[in-house]
Amino acid sequence: MKSIKNFTVFVLSCMMNALTAGNYKPGNGFTFFHSIGDEVVPFCNFESVRNTWGVNNIVALSYQSKTTLHVATGTSFFLFYCGDLVDEILKGKWAPREDTVGGEIW
């Protein structure tokens, strides 16, 4: 029952476009990433999630790209970092942390 309740709160949080709504807290294995300069989704959203959830159960990853365009910042993340994060999960090496990666990319 607890997993159903957690899933329901997570869905509600997503529908409200506020991951911290409804007191949702992820279990181990949640990786949250954000571009420092995204023009559409402000960096304070990342800070809110990090501050509410803490970094004991999540990977809180920020990065800087040379563009502020929303789609381009996401594209740069997937091109440069996504593969390594997936490898961590698949190889059982995922560990909670906060990190800022790379210099300027894209």
Summary of the structure (lengths in Angstrom):
residues: 106
radius of gyration: 14.3
end to end distance: 44.2
largest distance: 45.1
contacts: 279
relative contact order: 0.17
helix: 45%
strand: 22%
